[in-house]
Amino acid sequence: MKRIANNMKLCYLRRGKAFFTTQKLEKQWGDDWNDAPYEHNAGEPYTGEGWKILKIFFEVDLINEPCDNYANSPYSVEAINKKTIPWLSSDSISIWAGTTLREFIRIIKKAGGEIYLPYDFIDLVIREIL
């Protein structure tokens, strides 16, 4: 699990779903990722040959997304992934684009949240171990 969790980087996040890619962050793309406001335009990340996308679900209180407190935020996914603003933040934490899956899980758990991993991920971990 260590290798997988360290190779997957946060590339998109929206309302309790976080997407991680094994592709270089600057090469990862999705529908309308260059349009603001991202919360009304952006689609989930594209998949392709040679890299993996992992979607996980999470719950955590008192942490804000870039679109919170806006009717139409000034941010695109492209801008967020260039680290103009963190994907999640509070007074005490910031989760930036490119955060590894391992670190994301650690931060969410430390903030009192829960992480829900898909069966496919568990299967991937088993194959890596065996």
Secondary structure by P-SEA (a helix, b strand, c coil): caaaaaabbbccccccbbbbbcccccccccccccccccccccccccccccbbbbbbbbccccccccccccccccccaaaaaaccccccccccccccccccaaaaaaaaaaacbbbbbcaaaaaaaaaaac
